[in-house]
Amino acid sequence: MSDNPSESAGGAHRAGPGTGPRVVRAACPHDCPDTCAMLITVEDGRVTRVAGDPDHPTTAGTLCAKVARYRERTYSAERLLRPMRRVGRKGEGRFEPITWDEALDLAAERLTAIAAREPQGILPYSYAGTMGWVQGEGMGSRLFHRLGASLLDRTICSAAGMAGLMYTLGGSVGMDVERYVDSRLIVIWGSNPITSSVHFWSIAQEAKRRGARLIAIDPYRSDTALKCHQHIAPLPGTDGALALGIAQVLIAEGRIDADYVARHTLGFEAYRERVMQYPPDRVASICGLDAAEVVDLARQYATISPAAIRLNYGMQRTRGGANAVRAIASLPALIGAWRDPAGGVLLSGSGHYPVDGVGWTRPDLMPGWPDRLPRTINMSTIGEALESADPPIEALVVYNANPVAVAPDSDRVIRGFAREDLFTIVLEHFQTDTADYADLLLPATTQLEHFDLHKTYGHRYVVANNPAIAPLGQAKPNSEIFRLLARRMGLDDPALAASDEEIAAAALDWRDPRLAGSSLASIRERGWVKLRVADAPFADGGFPTPSGKCELSSPRLQAMGLDPLPDHLPPYESASSDPALAARYPLQLISPPARNFMNSTFVNITSLRGADREPACEIHPDDAAARGIGAGGGVRLFTARRAFRYRARRNALTPRGVVVAWGVWWHKMAAGGRNVNAVTSQALTDLGRAPTFYDCLVEAARVG
């Protein structure tokens, strides 16, 4: 399908001669590394087809099952299409329709009064419901910065892993995903790409057809692990120990690239002393593996070249998550894997984008910037913050997020959202768990109804999203809602009146050579452009660390009084850390995303729930039999904090002592009104202040 510059600047072109269907270039907005380029077919003002762009190298014409149903989601009878005001008790989900003028008046009156008294009493709460520069944090951040509202530490998903990369590689940088096709060994670590990154999985499958060996490292034998040549199943929260054990074997057996280590790493001698504390026998004991597995994995990694690691975020959701990422991210430098474009590691490549953070979100609008900033509230401990923050949180504006379902320690979160003295505004497409607690519910547009511009963390393309149809009902883009609210509050800063195109243009440093020859107009027309980044960016070092080297030992961490070397930190809730707790709650709980959901997005789409009409968990038959739990029966999973009820699936592929509870269902769709986050805690990771969703011990009991 060719581009035609003579067609409209929005990237739309006719699918055929005459006045027939038109096709609009768009982008998937969701929290997925693939960020697909899409083609939206529109006839008579209505979307008739949503497809992947066959010309976009990573999308290659294919969408996941979730986004392929985006038309169904957009036209759902459950869409919120009018502003609504609460009429029942918080949590009941009872609302009455009001006009936009009434909604803006109410929001402006309440927020203006709080801002005059204590602006830090206002908290925006948002994440990656859309990852675009415009409908994500563009105008919303500008407004809340201008008010002097509390800042939000957006930690809920990736902060631990990003910290691990920062103190090792210098930022969220790594391999080009397209080069995995030439790898000879691919280690898929803490990732189930069949569910969470189908386009990487296609690349890995092509590499496999060309002779590559695929190894999955995952506590659970996932769909991906079943299709790899080898599956290694460490206990949850022990990935760091396994990586240190691999390094110990590499160094002890002289299997490192001494030249690369000498020229392009920092702190090797201290690092060697640390990893020598992790011989295979000790690592096997920590991880629940055989020592021979550790040695064999290290030898494969050293001898099959080029070797590539594909990380994902599941393995960093425990106490030692950042240290585990540090340990894994150190491995490619030991064997010189970075010399080859098909070698290295990728967790996130978002740091390759030349983002202009100041021009985009305008922190300079804050009254005391840069010397005196408002306080920062961690989104992962929102339950605690709503109960005890000082000064108290008086107003909460939620967009692109569903914290009542997603944040840990649900009961505490719900208690906070249920406060009658808390004024809550929610921008949404559907009446989620969080929307049920809103005082004011505002209808937002979907990706098919607004403009946006996207970076990604799984490939190196900037992707444009052109609006395909007019907003349905009275829905408005996030950016427009915040523009209107700023105007209604009497804020006349030009930055708060900027158009969507101006926000998108301000998000990037267009002078950067990585964007050479590109402009916002050209990207919108073509649909996407690839960053100009070297295929093997660290073949000769040049890491974006202060030293320019892969920092096996981090001077920055040492300057903060922290351990400069990666180490294994056992989970908070484990037999090694808390034997008494493990005796009462002997099962380790992990909650990976259900295959057809995107965090809590798509949960309400009937066709995507398929056979799963209710949440389910998987448990080993021996663990189930010991508790009288039958296949398909109800199971109550509980801790001292709370309990939730799921349907049990007995599965011998699930390790003994581990329960896999699929997330993230809305509470209202689970038996007993609670999902898995009823039992997760607000404890945070070693670095990055991130949640520890997979650091959780439970017990199980049969229920009727």
C-alpha positions in Angstrom: 0.0 0.0 0.0 1.7 3.2 -1.1 1.6 6.7 0.4 0.2 9.5 -1.6 1.4 13.0 -0.5 -1.5 14.6 -2.4 -4.0 13.2 0.0 -5.0 14.8 3.3 -2.2 15.6 5.8 -3.8 13.3 8.3 -2.2 10.3 6.7 -5.5 9.1 5.1 -5.9 7.9 1.6 -8.5 6.2 -0.5 -8.7 2.4 -0.6 -9.9 2.6 -4.2 -11.0 5.0 -6.9 -13.8 7.4 -6.5 -15.3 8.2 -3.2 -15.1 4.7 -1.6 -13.6 3.7 1.7 -10.6 5.7 3.1 -7.8 4.2 5.1 -6.3 6.2 8.0 -2.8 5.6 9.5 -3.0 5.0 13.2 -1.0 3.5 16.1 -1.9 1.2 19.0 -1.9 3.2 22.2 -1.5 0.5 24.8 1.2 -0.5 27.3 2.9 -3.1 25.0 6.4 -3.1 23.6 5.1 -3.6 20.1 3.3 -0.3 19.5 1.8 -1.4 16.3 1.2 0.7 13.2 -2.4 0.3 12.2 -4.6 0.9 9.1 -8.2 2.0 9.9 -10.8 1.6 7.1 -13.6 4.1 7.3 -16.8 4.0 5.3 -19.6 6.7 5.7 -18.0 8.0 8.9 -17.8 4.6 10.6 -14.8 2.3 11.1 -15.3 -1.0 9.3 -11.8 -2.5 9.7 -8.8 -2.3 12.0 -5.7 -3.9 10.7 -2.0 -4.0 11.1 0.2 -2.0 8.6 1.9 -4.6 6.4 4.6 -2.1 5.5 5.6 -1.4 9.1 8.6 -3.8 9.7 7.7 -4.9 13.2 3.9 -4.9 12.9 4.1 -6.7 9.5 0.3 -6.5 9.0 -0.6 -8.4 12.2 -2.4 -7.2 15.3 -2.9 -9.1 18.5 -6.3 -10.5 19.3 -7.0 -7.6 21.7 -6.4 -4.7 19.4 -7.9 -6.5 16.4 -11.2 -6.0 18.2 -10.7 -2.2 18.7 -13.7 -1.5 16.6 -15.8 -3.6 18.9 -14.4 -1.7 21.9 -15.0 1.7 20.4 -18.6 1.0 19.4 -19.5 -0.9 22.6 -22.9 -0.2 24.0 -21.2 0.3 27.3 -19.1 3.3 26.2 -19.4 6.4 28.3 -20.6 9.1 26.0 -21.9 11.8 28.3 -20.6 13.6 31.4 -22.0 12.1 34.6 -22.3 13.2 38.2 -22.5 10.8 41.1 -25.9 10.4 42.8 -25.4 7.3 45.0 -22.8 6.4 47.6 -19.2 6.1 46.4 -18.6 2.7 44.9 -22.2 2.1 43.9 -21.6 3.4 40.4 -24.8 5.4 40.3 -24.7 8.5 38.1 -26.9 11.0 36.4 -26.1 12.7 33.0 -25.1 16.4 33.0 -23.9 18.8 30.4 -20.3 19.6 29.7 -20.8 23.1 31.0 -22.1 21.8 34.3 -19.3 19.3 34.5 -16.6 21.9 33.8 -18.2 24.4 36.3 -18.2 21.7 39.0 -14.6 20.6 38.3 -13.3 24.2 38.1 -15.1 25.3 41.3 -13.8 22.4 43.4 -10.2 22.4 42.0 -9.9 26.2 42.2 -10.9 26.3 45.8 -8.4 23.5 46.8 -5.6 25.1 44.8 -6.1 28.4 46.5 -6.0 26.7 49.9 -3.3 24.0 49.3 -2.5 23.1 45.7 -0.6 19.9 46.9 -4.1 18.6 47.9 -4.7 18.0 44.2 -3.2 14.8 42.8 -3.3 13.6 39.2 -3.2 9.8 38.9 -2.4 8.5 35.4 -0.4 5.8 33.7 -0.3 4.0 30.3 -4.0 3.6 29.3 -2.6 5.5 26.3 1.1 5.9 25.9 0.9 8.8 23.5 2.7 12.1 24.0 -0.5 14.1 23.5 -3.3 12.1 25.2 -0.9 10.7 27.8 0.9 13.3 29.8 1.0 16.3 27.4 -1.8 18.7 28.4 -2.6 17.0 31.7 0.9 17.5 33.2 0.9 21.1 32.0 -2.3 21.9 33.8 -1.3 20.2 37.1 2.2 21.8 37.0 0.6 25.2 36.6 -1.7 24.5 39.6 1.3 23.4 41.8 -0.4 20.0 42.4 1.3 17.1 43.9 3.6 15.2 41.5 3.0 11.6 40.8 5.8 9.0 40.9 4.6 6.7 38.0 6.1 3.5 39.3 3.3 0.9 38.8 4.9 -1.1 36.0 8.5 -0.6 35.1 10.3 1.6 37.5 12.4 -1.1 39.1 13.6 -2.4 35.8 14.3 1.1 34.5 16.4 1.8 37.6 18.4 -1.4 37.0 19.1 -0.3 33.4 19.9 3.2 34.5 22.7 2.2 36.9 24.1 -0.4 34.5 23.7 0.7 30.9 22.9 4.3 31.6 19.3 4.3 30.6 16.5 2.4 28.9 18.5 1.3 25.9 19.3 -1.9 24.2 19.1 -4.1 21.1 17.1 -3.3 18.0 14.3 -5.9 18.2 14.5 -6.5 14.5 18.0 -7.9 14.9 16.9 -10.8 17.0 16.2 -12.6 13.8 19.9 -13.0 13.3 20.6 -14.2 16.9 21.8 -17.8 17.4 20.7 -18.0 21.0 17.7 -16.1 22.4 17.1 -16.2 26.2 13.5 -15.1 26.9 13.7 -14.1 30.5 10.7 -13.2 32.6 8.6 -12.8 29.5 5.7 -14.5 27.8 5.7 -12.8 24.4 3.0 -15.0 23.0 0.7 -13.0 25.4 2.6 -9.7 25.8 4.7 -9.1 22.6 3.4 -11.2 19.7 5.6 -9.4 17.2 8.8 -10.1 19.0 7.6 -13.7 19.2 7.2 -13.8 15.4 10.8 -12.5 15.1 12.0 -15.2 17.5 10.1 -17.9 15.6 11.8 -16.8 12.4 15.2 -16.9 14.2 14.3 -20.4 15.4 13.5 -21.5 11.8 17.0 -20.2 10.9 18.6 -22.4 13.5 18.5 -20.2 16.7 18.1 -21.9 20.1 15.4 -20.5 22.3 15.6 -20.7 26.1 12.8 -19.5 28.4 13.5 -18.5 32.0 10.2 -18.3 33.9 8.8 -19.7 37.1 5.8 -20.9 35.2 5.7 -23.0 32.0 3.9 -20.4 30.0 2.7 -20.8 26.4 6.1 -19.3 25.3 8.1 -21.7 27.5 6.3 -24.6 26.0 7.5 -23.6 22.5 11.1 -23.0 23.4 13.9 -25.6 23.2 14.5 -25.4 26.9 12.6 -24.1 29.9 14.4 -23.1 33.2 12.1 -22.4 36.1 13.7 -20.5 39.0 11.6 -19.8 42.0 9.8 -16.4 41.9 12.1 -13.6 42.9 15.4 -15.4 42.4 16.3 -14.2 38.9 19.1 -12.1 40.2 20.8 -15.0 41.9 20.6 -17.0 38.6 22.2 -14.2 36.7 25.0 -13.9 39.2 25.5 -17.6 39.0 25.8 -17.4 35.2 28.4 -14.7 35.7 30.3 -16.8 38.2 30.6 -19.7 35.7 31.6 -17.4 32.9 34.4 -15.9 34.9 35.5 -19.0 36.7 35.8 -20.9 33.5 37.5 -18.1 31.6 34.6 -17.7 29.1 34.5 -13.9 29.1 35.6 -11.4 26.4 38.6 -10.0 28.3 39.2 -7.2 25.8 35.6 -5.9 25.9 35.5 -6.1 29.7 38.8 -4.2 30.0 37.8 -1.5 27.6 34.1 -1.1 28.0 33.1 -2.0 31.6 33.6 -0.3 34.9 34.3 -2.0 38.3 35.0 -5.5 37.0 37.3 -6.5 39.9 34.8 -5.7 42.6 32.1 -7.3 40.5 34.1 -10.5 40.2 34.4 -10.7 43.9 30.7 -10.4 44.3 29.7 -13.0 41.7 32.2 -15.5 43.2 29.9 -15.6 46.1 27.4 -17.3 43.9 28.8 -20.7 42.8 26.4 -23.1 41.0 25.5 -25.1 44.1 24.4 -22.0 46.1 22.5 -20.6 43.1 20.7 -23.9 42.6 19.7 -23.9 46.3 18.3 -20.3 46.1 16.5 -20.8 42.7 15.2 -24.3 43.2 17.2 -25.6 40.3 19.9 -28.2 39.7 23.5 -26.9 39.7 24.0 -28.6 36.3 21.3 -26.4 34.9 23.1 -23.2 36.0 26.4 -24.4 34.5 24.9 -25.6 31.3 23.0 -22.3 30.8 26.2 -20.3 31.3 28.1 -22.4 28.9 25.4 -22.1 26.2 25.4 -18.4 26.7 29.1 -18.2 26.3 29.5 -20.4 23.3 26.4 -19.9 21.1 27.0 -16.5 19.3 25.5 -14.1 18.8 23.6 -14.4 22.1 20.6 -12.1 22.9 18.5 -11.7 26.0 14.9 -10.5 25.9 13.7 -9.3 29.3 10.3 -8.3 30.3 8.9 -6.7 33.4 7.5 -9.7 35.3 10.8 -10.6 36.9 11.3 -7.2 38.4 8.1 -7.2 40.5 9.7 -8.5 43.6 11.8 -7.0 46.4 15.1 -7.3 44.5 13.7 -6.5 41.0 16.1 -3.7 40.2 19.2 -5.7 41.3 18.0 -8.6 39.3 17.8 -6.4 36.2 21.3 -5.0 37.0 22.7 -8.6 37.2 21.1 -9.7 33.9 22.0 -6.5 32.0 25.6 -7.0 33.0 25.9 -10.3 31.2 26.2 -9.2 27.6 29.3 -7.1 28.4 31.0 -10.1 30.0 30.9 -12.1 26.7 31.2 -9.1 24.4 27.7 -9.8 23.0 27.3 -6.1 22.2 29.9 -6.3 19.4 27.2 -7.9 17.2 23.9 -6.3 16.2 22.2 -9.6 17.1 23.7 -9.7 20.5 23.0 -7.9 23.8 19.8 -7.4 25.8 16.5 -5.5 25.5 14.1 -4.7 28.3 13.2 -1.2 27.1 14.5 0.9 24.3 12.5 4.0 25.2 15.8 5.8 26.1 16.8 6.0 22.5 14.2 8.6 21.7 15.3 12.3 21.9 12.4 13.4 24.1 12.2 17.0 25.2 10.7 16.6 28.6 10.6 20.3 29.4 9.0 21.3 26.1 6.5 18.5 26.3 5.1 18.6 29.9 6.3 22.1 30.8 7.6 21.6 34.4 8.6 25.3 34.3 5.0 26.1 34.8 5.3 25.0 38.4 5.3 28.0 40.7 8.7 27.1 42.4 10.4 25.4 39.5 13.2 24.2 39.6 14.3 25.0 43.1 11.1 24.3 45.1 8.9 21.5 43.8 5.6 20.1 45.1 5.7 16.8 47.0 5.7 13.5 45.1 3.2 10.8 45.8 4.0 7.2 44.7 1.2 5.8 42.7 2.0 2.3 43.9 1.2 3.3 47.5 -1.9 5.3 46.7 -3.9 3.4 49.3 -1.6 4.6 52.0 -1.4 8.1 50.6 -5.2 8.6 50.5 -5.3 7.6 54.2 -2.4 9.4 55.7 -0.7 12.0 53.3 0.0 15.3 55.0 -1.4 17.6 53.7 -4.3 15.4 52.8 -5.2 14.6 49.2 -8.5 16.5 48.7 -8.9 16.0 45.0 -7.9 13.1 42.7 -8.0 13.4 38.9 -7.7 9.9 37.3 -7.0 9.4 33.6 -5.4 6.5 31.6 -5.5 4.4 34.7 -7.8 2.1 36.8 -6.1 2.2 40.3 -8.9 0.6 42.2 -8.4 -2.6 40.2 -4.7 -2.3 39.5 -3.0 -0.8 42.6 -1.8 -3.2 45.3 -3.6 -3.8 48.6 -7.0 -3.2 47.1 -8.9 -2.9 50.4 -6.8 0.0 51.5 -7.1 1.6 48.0 -10.9 1.2 48.1 -11.1 2.8 51.6 -9.2 5.8 50.3 -11.4 6.2 47.2 -14.5 5.8 49.3 -13.7 8.9 51.4 -16.7 11.3 51.1 -14.4 14.3 51.5 -12.3 13.3 48.5 -13.4 14.9 45.2 -12.6 12.5 42.4 -12.7 13.1 38.6 -12.3 10.2 36.3 -11.7 10.4 32.5 -12.7 7.1 31.0 -14.2 5.0 28.2 -16.1 2.6 30.4 -17.4 2.4 34.0 -14.4 0.7 35.5 -13.9 -0.2 39.2 -12.3 3.3 39.6 -15.1 5.0 37.8 -17.6 3.6 40.3 -15.9 5.9 42.9 -15.9 9.1 40.8 -17.8 12.2 41.8 -17.5 13.4 38.2 -17.2 11.0 35.3 -16.0 12.5 32.0 -16.2 10.6 28.6 -12.9 10.3 26.8 -12.2 9.5 23.2 -10.6 6.2 22.1 -7.6 6.0 19.8 -9.8 6.0 16.7 -11.2 9.4 17.6 -8.2 11.6 18.4 -4.7 12.5 17.2 -1.5 11.3 19.0 2.2 10.6 18.5 3.9 7.6 20.0 7.3 6.3 21.0 7.7 2.7 22.1 9.9 0.6 24.4 10.1 -2.5 22.2 11.2 -1.1 18.8 12.8 2.1 17.4 9.9 3.7 15.5 8.0 6.9 16.1 4.4 6.1 15.1 1.6 8.6 14.4 -2.1 8.1 15.2 -4.4 10.1 13.0 -8.1 10.3 14.0 -10.2 8.1 11.9 -13.7 9.2 13.0 -15.3 12.0 14.8 -15.7 11.5 18.6 -18.8 9.4 19.5 -21.5 11.1 21.5 -20.1 13.8 23.7 -16.7 12.2 24.2 -13.6 14.5 24.1 -9.9 13.8 23.9 -8.0 14.0 27.2 -6.1 17.0 25.9 -9.3 18.9 25.1 -10.8 18.2 28.5 -7.8 19.6 30.2 -7.7 22.6 27.8 -11.3 23.4 28.6 -10.8 22.9 32.3 -7.8 25.3 32.3 -9.9 27.9 30.5 -12.8 27.4 32.9 -10.4 27.9 35.9 -9.2 31.2 34.4 -5.7 30.0 33.5 -4.6 31.9 30.4 -1.0 30.6 30.0 -0.4 29.9 26.2 1.0 26.5 27.1 -2.4 25.5 28.4 -4.1 26.4 25.1 -1.6 24.6 22.8 -3.1 22.4 20.1 -2.5 18.7 20.0 -0.1 19.2 17.1 1.9 21.7 19.1 2.1 19.3 22.0 3.3 16.5 19.8 5.9 18.8 18.1 7.2 19.9 21.5 7.7 16.4 22.7 10.8 15.7 20.6 14.0 17.4 19.9 13.7 17.5 16.1 17.3 18.8 15.8 18.7 15.5 17.1 20.4 13.4 14.4 18.3 10.4 15.4 15.3 12.2 13.7 17.3 13.6 10.8 15.1 14.3 7.8 11.8 13.8 9.8 9.1 16.2 10.8 5.7 15.8 12.5 4.0 16.3 9.1 6.1 13.6 7.4 5.5 11.1 10.2 1.8 11.7 10.1 1.7 11.2 6.3 3.8 8.0 6.3 2.5 6.7 9.6 5.9 6.0 11.2 9.7 6.6 11.0 12.6 4.7 12.4 15.1 6.4 14.6 18.6 6.7 13.3 20.4 4.5 15.9 23.3 2.2 15.1 22.4 -1.5 14.7 25.0 -2.3 17.4 25.1 0.9 19.4 27.5 -0.4 22.1 29.9 -2.4 19.9 32.7 0.0 20.9 31.3 1.0 24.3 29.7 4.4 24.3 27.0 3.6 26.9 25.0 6.5 28.2 26.5 6.2 31.7 28.7 8.9 33.2 31.7 6.7 32.5 30.6 5.8 29.0 31.0 2.1 30.1 28.7 -0.7 31.2 28.9 -0.1 35.0 29.2 -3.4 36.6 29.8 -1.4 39.8 27.9 1.9 40.0 29.6 5.0 41.4 26.2 6.7 41.5 24.7 4.1 43.8 27.8 4.2 45.9 27.6 8.0 46.2 24.0 7.5 47.5 25.3 5.1 50.2 23.9 2.1 48.4 25.5 -1.1 47.3 27.2 -0.3 44.0 27.2 -4.0 42.9 24.3 -6.1 41.9 23.2 -8.7 44.4 20.4 -11.1 45.1 17.8 -9.8 47.5 15.3 -12.5 48.5 11.6 -11.7 48.3 10.1 -10.0 51.4 7.7 -12.9 51.6 9.6 -16.2 51.3 10.9 -19.0 53.4 14.4 -17.5 53.5 13.2 -14.0 54.6 10.3 -14.9 56.8 10.0 -18.6 57.7 7.1 -18.1 60.1 5.1 -16.3 57.4 5.9 -19.1 54.9 4.8 -21.7 57.3 1.3 -20.1 57.5 1.1 -19.1 53.8 3.3 -21.7 51.9 2.3 -20.9 48.3 4.0 -18.3 46.2 1.6 -16.2 44.2 2.3 -14.6 40.8 -0.3 -12.8 38.7 0.8 -12.4 35.0 -1.6 -10.7 32.6 -4.4 -12.8 31.1 -3.7 -13.5 27.4 -6.6 -11.4 26.1 -6.3 -8.5 28.5 -4.0 -5.5 28.6 -3.6 -5.0 32.3 -7.2 -4.0 33.2 -8.1 -2.9 29.6 -10.3 -5.1 27.5 -11.6 -7.0 30.5 -15.2 -5.9 29.7 -15.1 -6.9 26.0 -17.2 -10.0 25.9 -15.5 -11.6 22.9 -12.1 -11.3 24.5 -13.1 -13.0 27.7 -13.9 -16.1 25.6 -14.3 -19.2 27.8 -13.0 -17.3 30.8 -16.3 -15.9 32.1 -14.7 -15.5 35.5 -11.1 -15.2 36.8 -9.1 -18.4 37.2 -5.9 -19.6 38.8 -3.6 -22.5 38.1 -2.3 -24.8 40.8 -0.3 -28.0 40.7 -2.4 -31.1 41.2 -0.5 -32.2 44.3 -1.0 -28.8 46.0 -4.7 -28.9 45.0 -5.2 -32.4 46.2 -3.6 -31.6 49.6 -6.3 -28.9 50.1 -9.2 -30.8 48.6 -9.4 -28.4 45.6 -11.0 -30.0 42.6 -10.5 -29.1 38.9 -12.9 -26.3 38.1 -13.9 -25.8 41.7 -13.8 -22.6 43.6 -10.6 -21.7 45.5 -10.1 -19.0 48.2 -6.6 -17.6 48.2 -5.8 -15.6 51.3 -3.2 -13.8 53.4 -3.4 -11.9 56.6 -4.4 -8.9 54.5 -7.4 -10.2 52.6 -8.7 -13.0 50.4 -10.0 -13.4 46.9 -11.9 -16.2 45.1 -11.0 -17.6 41.7 -11.9 -20.7 39.7 -9.2 -23.4 40.1 -7.4 -25.1 37.3 -5.2 -28.0 38.2 -2.1 -27.9 36.0 1.0 -30.1 36.3 3.0 -27.4 34.4 2.6 -25.1 37.4 5.5 -25.7 39.8 4.6 -27.1 43.2 4.4 -24.4 45.7 3.4 -21.7 43.1 -0.1 -20.4 42.3 -0.6 -18.5 39.0 -3.6 -16.2 39.3 -4.4 -14.4 36.0 -4.9 -10.7 36.2 -6.0 -8.0 36.0 -9.8 -8.6 36.2 -12.0 -5.8 37.5 -13.1 -6.4 41.0 -16.8 -6.3 40.0 -16.3 -9.2 37.7 -14.7 -11.5 40.3 -16.6 -13.7 42.8 -16.6 -12.0 46.1 -15.8 -8.6 44.5 -12.0 -8.8 44.7 -9.3 -9.6 42.2 -5.7 -10.8 42.9 -4.7 -7.4 44.2 -6.7 -8.0 47.3 -3.6 -9.9 48.7 -0.7 -8.0 47.1 1.1 -5.6 49.4 2.3 -2.0 49.2 5.9 -3.0 49.9 8.3 -1.5 47.3 11.3 -2.7 45.4 15.0 -2.2 46.2 15.4 0.6 43.6 12.8 2.6 41.7 10.1 2.5 44.5 8.1 0.0 42.4 5.4 -2.4 43.5 6.1 -6.0 44.4 3.1 -7.7 42.9 4.9 -11.1 42.6 6.4 -11.0 46.1 3.4 -12.6 47.9 2.8 -15.7 49.9 -0.7 -17.1 50.2 -2.6 -20.2 51.3 -5.4 -21.8 49.4 -8.7 -23.4 50.5 -11.6 -25.0 48.6 -14.8 -23.1 48.5 -18.2 -24.1 47.0 
